[in-house]
Amino acid sequence: MRVLFIYPNQMYTGDKIVFNYGVACLSALLKDNGHDCQLIQCNNCDTDTKIMEKTIKQFQPHLIALSSVSSHMVLTRNIISYLKKFHSSTPVILGGIHATVSPDDAIKIDH
């Protein structure tokens, strides 16, 4: 299985990468069990749409997984809406702190 992780991060712009322990652990576990994983950190939805498109086209993920904190949910919602509009055949799941502490809000995204 090919899993694309997307980490929305409004705190930084440019090429700065922030380490996410949850995504790292899940990616390591999946890789240890023979799955392929890639990561996109989205700092700016407008520019990163091109990066997402290129990566999705090349990697052809079977699953897209996002991890988000509550303060990044505006960007996360935009990304999920984009993915559902242009890549509706690929399942999208949301995890992270926001989905854990506010599951009712997380479930309502893009409905």
N, C-alpha and C positions, 0 to 999 in steps of 0.2 A: 504494500500500500504506500502511496505517496501522500504525505501530509505537509501542507503549507501552513506554517505558523505566521500570524500577523500580530505584531505588538504595536498598537497605537500609542504614541507618546507625544503629547503636546508640550512637554517641558523643554525639549531641545529641537533645534533646527539644524539643518546641514547633515553631515555624515556621522555625528556623534551617536554611538550605540550605547544603550543602557542595558545592563545585564538583568535578565528576568529569571529568577531561580525556578519558578514553576515551569516555564517553557523549556528551560534547559534540562530539567529532570525528565519531563515528558519526552522530549526529543531524544535524550540519551536512552531511555527505556525502549522507545520505539526502534531506534537504530540497533540496539542490542538484540532485538527480536526480528531483525531483517527488513525493517521498513526504511524508506527514504524520507528525509525531512529537510525542509528549507525554512528560513526565517526572513521575513521582511519586517523592518521596523519603520512604521509610518509616522513621520513627524509632520508632514504637511499633505493633506488629502489631495490637493490639486496636483502637486508635482508627483506624489507617490502613486497616483493612478497609473501613470505611464510605467512605473517600475512594477506595479502589481500586474498589469496587463502582460508585460514582457515575461515576467516570472511564471504567470499562470499558463501562458502559451507554450513556453519552453518546458516547464516542469509537469504540466498537466496533472494537478493534484486530484486525488480521490476524495480528499477532505480538506477543508480550510478551517483552521482553529484560531480564534482570537482570544487574547487574554487582556483584561482591562481593569484598571482601577476606576473608582467612581468619578474622579476629576477629569478623566479622559473619555467619558461616555459620549460627549458630543461628537468627537472625532470617530469613535467606535461606531456609533449609530450611522454616521455618514458612510463609513466603509462597508458596513453590513448592507445598507440600502443599495450601494453601488454593486456589491457582489450578488445580491439577490436579483438585481435588474439585469446584469450582464452575464452572470454565471449561475443561473438558477438551477442548472442540473448538478452542480457540485454542492454537497451538504456543507453548511456553515454552522459551527458551534461556538459558543461564547463561554469562557471560563474566566477565572481570576477573582480578585477580591470583590469586585462589584457584583458578579453573578452569585458569589457565595453569600454576601451580606444582604443583597437585594434581589433575590431570585424572581419575585413577581415582576419587577421592573425589567429584568433581563429577558424574561419570557415574552413580554409585550413588544419588544423591539421589532419594528417594521411590520406590524400587523394592522 
